[in-house]
Amino acid sequence: MTTPERLQLYGAEISYFTAKVRGYLQWKGLPFDEVPADARVYREVILPRVGFPVIPVVTLPDGQTLQDSTDIIDALESLHPEPSLSPPSPLQRWLARMLELYGDEWLLIPAMHYRWHHNRDWAVQAFGALSAPELPPQAQRELGERKAAPFARAAELLGAVPAMHAAIEASYEALLLELDAHFTSWPWMLGKRPSVADFGLFGPLYAHQYRDPTSGAIMRALAPRLVAWVERLRDGRASGQDEGTADEQVPDTLLPVLRRQMREQMPELADTAERFTAWLQAHPGEPVPRTLGLHDFTIDGCTAPRIVRPYALWMLQRAREAYLILDGNDRLRADALLDATGGALFRDFPDPVPLRRDGMSVAPASG
């Protein structure tokens, strides 16, 4: 049952980006009702309000509709600034955006790989149960096969082709160990309280990897402290009392994670920027499609094609803006951190034109 005085979150437990928004809403203590996005909700709420089938969607008591997990959180932060999601220092705010970029855009690859290549039967049944909870299990499964097919195909489009499976798994399981080591010393990604870095990583690490049975077993075996972080964020709420005073320290335990991001994600983003700029020059004034063909990416020495996604450049732009406004000692510390993590490509990134989000793609901000 929904209540008009409360936020309404239309999403799903199995949804990557619903998890990001739900975790944020719970931590902020914002009153909300979560409405499972079944076929009726898509037909009667999401399509009329948004225009295309997507979750999560949040509606406000005044009737405003928010879509896209990043925009949802930004909008709600402006309306409810306390307790603040923003880390205390400009340097940490930049790092929070970097880690949000990593969680939102790069951890899609292992999340989709493990779901559709190790948890497919479970996921198909879950899709069917979400879409038509009134149907018996066998009918749900048949429906789930149809509903899940585009997502299963997306795993390979994102790069999880058979030749990359071993490399994706080796990189992801090494990341689990790196995060587990971090959470040995720190309760949250940037110290003593959550930030957008935590919620960005929570999307894949909870909705796909913790909840899906095979992936969950791997996480519990390799990274029990990471599991504890997932459960704190799943169950937690800001108290203003027990999280301590935030500080400006950058945990050394994040260096391996940042090295992995710089090594794997930055070359792919740089090539995306180059291809996007060339596309804009060849198609002036045209709407930017969701994908611009295929290009190669590399993980652990293995290379394969994946789709070129301009949307990722909008997420990168947010991190670049947070970096470019750094000055003085903050810029020196940021550049030292980039030097220590192989981040020269980020520091000297070939930025495309300024962008705005446009549905599920982007557009030049001036357009």
KESEGU-742706 format. One record per residue (C-alpha): residue number from 1; x, z negated, y. Coordinates in steps of 0.1 Angstrom, whole numbers, plus 5000, padded with zeros to 4 digits. Layout:
<atoms>
@resi->NUM; px->X; pz->Z; py->Y $
...
</atoms>
This chain:
<atoms>
@resi->1; px->5000; pz->5000; py->5000 $
@resi->2; px->5013; pz->5009; py->5034 $
@resi->3; px->5010; pz->4990; py->5066 $
@resi->4; px->5009; pz->5008; py->5100 $
@resi->5; px->5030; pz->4981; py->5117 $
@resi->6; px->5059; pz->4987; py->5093 $
@resi->7; px->5083; pz->5015; py->5088 $
@resi->8; px->5074; pz->5038; py->5060 $
@resi->9; px->5103; pz->5051; py->5038 $
@resi->10; px->5094; pz->5081; py->5017 $
@resi->11; px->5120; pz->5085; py->4990 $
@resi->12; px->5130; pz->5077; py->4955 $
@resi->13; px->5152; pz->5052; py->4935 $
@resi->14; px->5170; pz->5082; py->4920 $
@resi->15; px->5178; pz->5097; py->4954 $
@resi->16; px->5213; pz->5096; py->4968 $
@resi->17; px->5204; pz->5096; py->5005 $
@resi->18; px->5173; pz->5074; py->5000 $
@resi->19; px->5197; pz->5047; py->4988 $
@resi->20; px->5218; pz->5050; py->5019 $
@resi->21; px->5187; pz->5044; py->5042 $
@resi->22; px->5172; pz->5017; py->5020 $
@resi->23; px->5204; pz->4998; py->5019 $
@resi->24; px->5205; pz->5000; py->5057 $
@resi->25; px->5169; pz->4989; py->5062 $
@resi->26; px->5173; pz->4959; py->5039 $
@resi->27; px->5206; pz->4948; py->5055 $
@resi->28; px->5190; pz->4951; py->5090 $
@resi->29; px->5160; pz->4931; py->5079 $
@resi->30; px->5136; pz->4958; py->5092 $
@resi->31; px->5101; pz->4955; py->5077 $
@resi->32; px->5093; pz->4986; py->5057 $
@resi->33; px->5072; pz->4999; py->5028 $
@resi->34; px->5089; pz->5023; py->5003 $
@resi->35; px->5065; pz->5051; py->4992 $
@resi->36; px->5077; pz->5070; py->4961 $
@resi->37; px->5078; pz->5107; py->4970 $
@resi->38; px->5055; pz->5121; py->4943 $
@resi->39; px->5038; pz->5155; py->4944 $
@resi->40; px->5010; pz->5141; py->4966 $
@resi->41; px->5034; pz->5126; py->4992 $
@resi->42; px->5053; pz->5159; py->4995 $
@resi->43; px->5020; pz->5178; py->4999 $
@resi->44; px->5003; pz->5154; py->5023 $
@resi->45; px->5031; pz->5137; py->5043 $
@resi->46; px->5066; pz->5153; py->5040 $
@resi->47; px->5057; pz->5190; py->5042 $
@resi->48; px->5033; pz->5186; py->5072 $
@resi->49; px->5057; pz->5164; py->5091 $
@resi->50; px->5090; pz->5179; py->5083 $
@resi->51; px->5083; pz->5215; py->5072 $
@resi->52; px->5104; pz->5216; py->5041 $
@resi->53; px->5107; pz->5194; py->5009 $
@resi->54; px->5133; pz->5167; py->5015 $
@resi->55; px->5138; pz->5130; py->5012 $
@resi->56; px->5143; pz->5105; py->5026 $
@resi->57; px->5118; pz->5106; py->5054 $
@resi->58; px->5110; pz->5076; py->5076 $
@resi->59; px->5079; pz->5072; py->5098 $
@resi->60; px->5077; pz->5047; py->5126 $
@resi->61; px->5047; pz->5027; py->5137 $
@resi->62; px->5043; pz->5049; py->5167 $
@resi->63; px->5039; pz->5080; py->5145 $
@resi->64; px->5075; pz->5094; py->5150 $
@resi->65; px->5090; pz->5110; py->5120 $
@resi->66; px->5128; pz->5108; py->5112 $
@resi->67; px->5145; pz->5129; py->5086 $
@resi->68; px->5182; pz->5131; py->5075 $
@resi->69; px->5198; pz->5098; py->5065 $
@resi->70; px->5224; pz->5100; py->5092 $
@resi->71; px->5199; pz->5107; py->5120 $
@resi->72; px->5175; pz->5080; py->5106 $
@resi->73; px->5202; pz->5054; py->5108 $
@resi->74; px->5213; pz->5065; py->5143 $
@resi->75; px->5177; pz->5064; py->5156 $
@resi->76; px->5170; pz->5030; py->5141 $
@resi->77; px->5202; pz->5016; py->5155 $
@resi->78; px->5192; pz->5026; py->5190 $
@resi->79; px->5159; pz->5009; py->5185 $
@resi->80; px->5172; pz->4978; py->5167 $
@resi->81; px->5208; pz->4972; py->5179 $
@resi->82; px->5212; pz->4937; py->5164 $
@resi->83; px->5227; pz->4929; py->5140 $
@resi->84; px->5250; pz->4957; py->5149 $
@resi->85; px->5261; pz->4983; py->5123 $
@resi->86; px->5291; pz->4992; py->5145 $
@resi->87; px->5325; pz->4978; py->5137 $
@resi->88; px->5342; pz->4958; py->5165 $
@resi->89; px->5370; pz->4982; py->5174 $
@resi->90; px->5372; pz->5019; py->5182 $
@resi->91; px->5397; pz->5023; py->5153 $
@resi->92; px->5373; pz->5008; py->5128 $
@resi->93; px->5344; pz->5029; py->5142 $
@resi->94; px->5365; pz->5060; py->5135 $
@resi->95; px->5373; pz->5049; py->5100 $
@resi->96; px->5336; pz->5041; py->5094 $
@resi->97; px->5327; pz->5076; py->5102 $
@resi->98; px->5355; pz->5090; py->5080 $
@resi->99; px->5342; pz->5070; py->5050 $
@resi->100; px->5306; pz->5080; py->5057 $
@resi->101; px->5318; pz->5116; py->5057 $
@resi->102; px->5335; pz->5110; py->5024 $
@resi->103; px->5305; pz->5093; py->5008 $
@resi->104; px->5279; pz->5117; py->5021 $
@resi->105; px->5297; pz->5150; py->5016 $
@resi->106; px->5325; pz->5147; py->4990 $
@resi->107; px->5312; pz->5122; py->4965 $
@resi->108; px->5283; pz->5145; py->4960 $
@resi->109; px->5306; pz->5163; py->4935 $
@resi->110; px->5312; pz->5135; py->4910 $
@resi->111; px->5276; pz->5122; py->4916 $
@resi->112; px->5260; pz->5155; py->4907 $
@resi->113; px->5285; pz->5161; py->4878 $
@resi->114; px->5279; pz->5128; py->4861 $
@resi->115; px->5241; pz->5129; py->4866 $
@resi->116; px->5236; pz->5164; py->4852 $
@resi->117; px->5264; pz->5166; py->4826 $
@resi->118; px->5264; pz->5130; py->4813 $
@resi->119; px->5229; pz->5116; py->4822 $
@resi->120; px->5207; pz->5147; py->4821 $
@resi->121; px->5181; pz->5135; py->4796 $
@resi->122; px->5176; pz->5102; py->4816 $
@resi->123; px->5175; pz->5121; py->4849 $
@resi->124; px->5149; pz->5146; py->4837 $
@resi->125; px->5126; pz->5119; py->4825 $
@resi->126; px->5131; pz->5100; py->4858 $
@resi->127; px->5122; pz->5132; py->4878 $
@resi->128; px->5091; pz->5136; py->4858 $
@resi->129; px->5080; pz->5100; py->4862 $
@resi->130; px->5086; pz->5102; py->4900 $
@resi->131; px->5066; pz->5135; py->4904 $
@resi->132; px->5036; pz->5125; py->4883 $
@resi->133; px->5035; pz->5088; py->4874 $
@resi->134; px->5000; pz->5092; py->4859 $
@resi->135; px->5011; pz->5116; py->4831 $
@resi->136; px->5022; pz->5105; py->4796 $
@resi->137; px->5060; pz->5105; py->4789 $
@resi->138; px->5061; pz->5139; py->4771 $
@resi->139; px->5042; pz->5156; py->4799 $
@resi->140; px->5065; pz->5139; py->4825 $
@resi->141; px->5095; pz->5152; py->4806 $
@resi->142; px->5082; pz->5188; py->4807 $
@resi->143; px->5075; pz->5185; py->4844 $
@resi->144; px->5108; pz->5168; py->4849 $
@resi->145; px->5126; pz->5198; py->4834 $
@resi->146; px->5110; pz->5221; py->4860 $
@resi->147; px->5116; pz->5197; py->4889 $
@resi->148; px->5152; pz->5189; py->4880 $
@resi->149; px->5163; pz->5225; py->4873 $
@resi->150; px->5174; pz->5232; py->4910 $
@resi->151; px->5194; pz->5199; py->4911 $
@resi->152; px->5211; pz->5207; py->4878 $
@resi->153; px->5221; pz->5241; py->4891 $
@resi->154; px->5233; pz->5225; py->4924 $
@resi->155; px->5259; pz->5205; py->4904 $
@resi->156; px->5278; pz->5237; py->4895 $
@resi->157; px->5272; pz->5252; py->4930 $
@resi->158; px->5289; pz->5221; py->4944 $
@resi->159; px->5319; pz->5227; py->4922 $
@resi->160; px->5312; pz->5209; py->4889 $
@resi->161; px->5318; pz->5239; py->4868 $
@resi->162; px->5331; pz->5233; py->4832 $
@resi->163; px->5367; pz->5240; py->4842 $
@resi->164; px->5366; pz->5212; py->4868 $
@resi->165; px->5349; pz->5185; py->4847 $
@resi->166; px->5381; pz->5168; py->4836 $
@resi->167; px->5397; pz->5168; py->4871 $
@resi->168; px->5365; pz->5155; py->4887 $
@resi->169; px->5363; pz->5127; py->4862 $
@resi->170; px->5399; pz->5118; py->4865 $
@resi->171; px->5397; pz->5117; py->4903 $
@resi->172; px->5364; pz->5097; py->4904 $
@resi->173; px->5375; pz->5072; py->4879 $
@resi->174; px->5408; pz->5067; py->4898 $
@resi->175; px->5387; pz->5061; py->4929 $
@resi->176; px->5367; pz->5035; py->4910 $
@resi->177; px->5399; pz->5016; py->4904 $
@resi->178; px->5410; pz->5020; py->4940 $
@resi->179; px->5377; pz->5006; py->4953 $
@resi->180; px->5378; pz->4978; py->4928 $
@resi->181; px->5412; pz->4968; py->4941 $
@resi->182; px->5399; pz->4969; py->4976 $
@resi->183; px->5370; pz->4946; py->4968 $
@resi->184; px->5393; pz->4921; py->4952 $
@resi->185; px->5403; pz->4911; py->4988 $
@resi->186; px->5374; pz->4922; py->5009 $
@resi->187; px->5336; pz->4919; py->5007 $
@resi->188; px->5329; pz->4951; py->5025 $
@resi->189; px->5347; pz->4984; py->5032 $
@resi->190; px->5360; pz->4974; py->5066 $
@resi->191; px->5363; pz->4937; py->5063 $
@resi->192; px->5337; pz->4909; py->5068 $
@resi->193; px->5305; pz->4928; py->5073 $
@resi->194; px->5289; pz->4961; py->5063 $
@resi->195; px->5292; pz->4992; py->5084 $
@resi->196; px->5281; pz->5028; py->5080 $
@resi->197; px->5311; pz->5032; py->5057 $
@resi->198; px->5294; pz->5009; py->5032 $
@resi->199; px->5260; pz->5027; py->5034 $
@resi->200; px->5276; pz->5061; py->5032 $
@resi->201; px->5294; pz->5052; py->5000 $
@resi->202; px->5264; pz->5032; py->4986 $
@resi->203; px->5243; pz->5064; py->4984 $
@resi->204; px->5263; pz->5080; py->4955 $
@resi->205; px->5277; pz->5048; py->4940 $
@resi->206; px->5243; pz->5032; py->4936 $
@resi->207; px->5217; pz->5059; py->4933 $
@resi->208; px->5237; pz->5081; py->4909 $
@resi->209; px->5267; pz->5062; py->4894 $
@resi->210; px->5254; pz->5026; py->4891 $
@resi->211; px->5218; pz->5034; py->4881 $
@resi->212; px->5224; pz->5063; py->4857 $
@resi->213; px->5231; pz->5048; py->4823 $
@resi->214; px->5263; pz->5066; py->4812 $
@resi->215; px->5278; pz->5064; py->4847 $
@resi->216; px->5267; pz->5028; py->4851 $
@resi->217; px->5286; pz->5019; py->4819 $
@resi->218; px->5317; pz->5035; py->4832 $
@resi->219; px->5315; pz->5017; py->4865 $
@resi->220; px->5309; pz->4983; py->4848 $
@resi->221; px->5339; pz->4989; py->4825 $
@resi->222; px->5364; pz->5000; py->4851 $
@resi->223; px->5353; pz->4984; py->4883 $
@resi->224; px->5334; pz->4950; py->4881 $
@resi->225; px->5342; pz->4941; py->4917 $
@resi->226; px->5328; pz->4974; py->4929 $
@resi->227; px->5297; pz->4966; py->4908 $
@resi->228; px->5294; pz->4933; py->4926 $
@resi->229; px->5296; pz->4951; py->4960 $
@resi->230; px->5269; pz->4975; py->4949 $
@resi->231; px->5247; pz->4946; py->4939 $
@resi->232; px->5254; pz->4927; py->4972 $
@resi->233; px->5244; pz->4958; py->4992 $
@resi->234; px->5214; pz->4965; py->4970 $
@resi->235; px->5201; pz->4929; py->4973 $
@resi->236; px->5216; pz->4919; py->5007 $
@resi->237; px->5204; pz->4913; py->5041 $
@resi->238; px->5223; pz->4904; py->5073 $
@resi->239; px->5220; pz->4867; py->5080 $
@resi->240; px->5241; pz->4864; py->5110 $
@resi->241; px->5255; pz->4832; py->5094 $
@resi->242; px->5275; pz->4839; py->5063 $
@resi->243; px->5294; pz->4870; py->5069 $
@resi->244; px->5321; pz->4856; py->5091 $
@resi->245; px->5333; pz->4870; py->5123 $
@resi->246; px->5342; pz->4907; py->5122 $
@resi->247; px->5378; pz->4915; py->5131 $
@resi->248; px->5398; pz->4946; py->5140 $
@resi->249; px->5420; pz->4947; py->5109 $
@resi->250; px->5422; pz->4979; py->5088 $
@resi->251; px->5426; pz->4968; py->5052 $
@resi->252; px->5457; pz->4982; py->5035 $
@resi->253; px->5436; pz->4985; py->5003 $
@resi->254; px->5418; pz->5014; py->5019 $
@resi->255; px->5450; pz->5036; py->5021 $
@resi->256; px->5446; pz->5050; py->4985 $
@resi->257; px->5410; pz->5059; py->4992 $
@resi->258; px->5419; pz->5076; py->5025 $
@resi->259; px->5448; pz->5095; py->5008 $
@resi->260; px->5424; pz->5108; py->4982 $
@resi->261; px->5400; pz->5119; py->5010 $
@resi->262; px->5427; pz->5137; py->5030 $
@resi->263; px->5441; pz->5153; py->4998 $
@resi->264; px->5408; pz->5166; py->4984 $
@resi->265; px->5383; pz->5169; py->5012 $
@resi->266; px->5402; pz->5180; py->5043 $
@resi->267; px->5415; pz->5213; py->5030 $
@resi->268; px->5380; pz->5223; py->5019 $
@resi->269; px->5366; pz->5213; py->5053 $
@resi->270; px->5393; pz->5232; py->5072 $
@resi->271; px->5385; pz->5264; py->5052 $
@resi->272; px->5348; pz->5258; py->5058 $
@resi->273; px->5355; pz->5256; py->5096 $
@resi->274; px->5375; pz->5289; py->5095 $
@resi->275; px->5348; pz->5307; py->5076 $
@resi->276; px->5320; pz->5292; py->5098 $
@resi->277; px->5338; pz->5304; py->5129 $
@resi->278; px->5342; pz->5339; py->5115 $
@resi->279; px->5305; pz->5339; py->5105 $
@resi->280; px->5294; pz->5330; py->5140 $
@resi->281; px->5315; pz->5357; py->5155 $
@resi->282; px->5300; pz->5383; py->5131 $
@resi->283; px->5264; pz->5370; py->5135 $
@resi->284; px->5259; pz->5361; py->5171 $
@resi->285; px->5225; pz->5344; py->5178 $
@resi->286; px->5214; pz->5343; py->5141 $
@resi->287; px->5203; pz->5311; py->5124 $
@resi->288; px->5230; pz->5296; py->5103 $
@resi->289; px->5221; pz->5296; py->5066 $
@resi->290; px->5226; pz->5265; py->5044 $
@resi->291; px->5255; pz->5282; py->5026 $
@resi->292; px->5281; pz->5308; py->5035 $
@resi->293; px->5291; pz->5321; py->5001 $
@resi->294; px->5318; pz->5305; py->4979 $
@resi->295; px->5353; pz->5293; py->4985 $
@resi->296; px->5379; pz->5275; py->4964 $
@resi->297; px->5385; pz->5238; py->4964 $
@resi->298; px->5411; pz->5217; py->4945 $
@resi->299; px->5410; pz->5183; py->4928 $
@resi->300; px->5439; pz->5169; py->4907 $
@resi->301; px->5456; pz->5203; py->4906 $
@resi->302; px->5425; pz->5222; py->4893 $
@resi->303; px->5409; pz->5248; py->4915 $
@resi->304; px->5374; pz->5264; py->4913 $
@resi->305; px->5348; pz->5279; py->4936 $
@resi->306; px->5320; pz->5260; py->4953 $
@resi->307; px->5295; pz->5268; py->4980 $
@resi->308; px->5305; pz->5267; py->5017 $
@resi->309; px->5283; pz->5242; py->5034 $
@resi->310; px->5282; pz->5243; py->5073 $
@resi->311; px->5263; pz->5210; py->5074 $
@resi->312; px->5295; pz->5192; py->5063 $
@resi->313; px->5311; pz->5203; py->5096 $
@resi->314; px->5284; pz->5184; py->5116 $
@resi->315; px->5293; pz->5152; py->5096 $
@resi->316; px->5330; pz->5159; py->5102 $
@resi->317; px->5323; pz->5164; py->5139 $
@resi->318; px->5311; pz->5128; py->5142 $
@resi->319; px->5343; pz->5115; py->5127 $
@resi->320; px->5364; pz->5139; py->5149 $
@resi->321; px->5345; pz->5127; py->5181 $
@resi->322; px->5353; pz->5090; py->5171 $
@resi->323; px->5390; pz->5099; py->5167 $
@resi->324; px->5393; pz->5120; py->5198 $
@resi->325; px->5381; pz->5093; py->5221 $
@resi->326; px->5408; pz->5069; py->5209 $
@resi->327; px->5435; pz->5062; py->5234 $
@resi->328; px->5464; pz->5039; py->5239 $
@resi->329; px->5473; pz->5016; py->5210 $
@resi->330; px->5442; pz->5027; py->5191 $
@resi->331; px->5453; pz->5063; py->5190 $
@resi->332; px->5488; pz->5052; py->5180 $
@resi->333; px->5474; pz->5031; py->5152 $
@resi->334; px->5451; pz->5060; py->5141 $
@resi->335; px->5480; pz->5085; py->5140 $
@resi->336; px->5502; pz->5061; py->5121 $
@resi->337; px->5474; pz->5057; py->5096 $
@resi->338; px->5470; pz->5095; py->5093 $
@resi->339; px->5508; pz->5098; py->5088 $
@resi->340; px->5506; pz->5072; py->5060 $
@resi->341; px->5477; pz->5090; py->5043 $
@resi->342; px->5487; pz->5126; py->5046 $
@resi->343; px->5462; pz->5132; py->5073 $
@resi->344; px->5480; pz->5158; py->5095 $
@resi->345; px->5453; pz->5183; py->5088 $
@resi->346; px->5426; pz->5160; py->5102 $
@resi->347; px->5447; pz->5151; py->5132 $
@resi->348; px->5452; pz->5188; py->5141 $
@resi->349; px->5419; pz->5200; py->5127 $
@resi->350; px->5407; pz->5235; py->5139 $
@resi->351; px->5374; pz->5223; py->5153 $
@resi->352; px->5346; pz->5249; py->5155 $
@resi->353; px->5322; pz->5251; py->5184 $
@resi->354; px->5302; pz->5218; py->5190 $
@resi->355; px->5273; pz->5216; py->5166 $
@resi->356; px->5239; pz->5201; py->5163 $
@resi->357; px->5220; pz->5195; py->5131 $
@resi->358; px->5193; pz->5221; py->5125 $
@resi->359; px->5171; pz->5212; py->5096 $
@resi->360; px->5193; pz->5213; py->5065 $
@resi->361; px->5219; pz->5234; py->5083 $
@resi->362; px->5235; pz->5234; py->5117 $
@resi->363; px->5235; pz->5254; py->5149 $
@resi->364; px->5258; pz->5257; py->5179 $
@resi->365; px->5250; pz->5228; py->5202 $
@resi->366; px->5247; pz->5251; py->5231 $
@resi->367; px->5222; pz->5274; py->5213 $
</atoms>
